[in-house]
Amino acid sequence: MRIKSTGANSYTLWLSATDTYNWAHKPGAHWPCSDLSGHRACVCVDSNGLCDLTIDGKYDQDCSGNELSAIVADHLPASYRHLWPVWESAPLTSAPLTSAPLTSAPLTSAAAE
């Protein structure tokens, strides 16, 4: 894996065939139908997102968008993550997931009434 900044808000990421194969066959996180496994990939990203993709040096190749997002996210250093949309997330809060009040009353069913 190689990464190079190509501007203030852009970079190019190169993944070797070995990188993609190892990622797709990672123990505990196997990607069984990988389009990229064993293929070289070059990903160019700017502030608008993905702007160029080559697979094995060809522009006419295709792969799953979910797989591309996952493999790039797994290889990105923290300093580039703000430019890859998968890393955008809402801030974590300690608020409960629902607005319903929590009670200690037992649950009842309509059949019991």
Buried (B, 14 or more C-beta within 10 A) or exposed (E): BEBEEEEEEBBBBBBBBEBBBBBBBEEEEEBEEBBBBBBBBBBBBBEEEBEEBBBEEEEEBEBBEEBBBBBBEEBBEEEBBEBBEBBEEEEEEEEEEEEEEEEEEEEEEEEEE
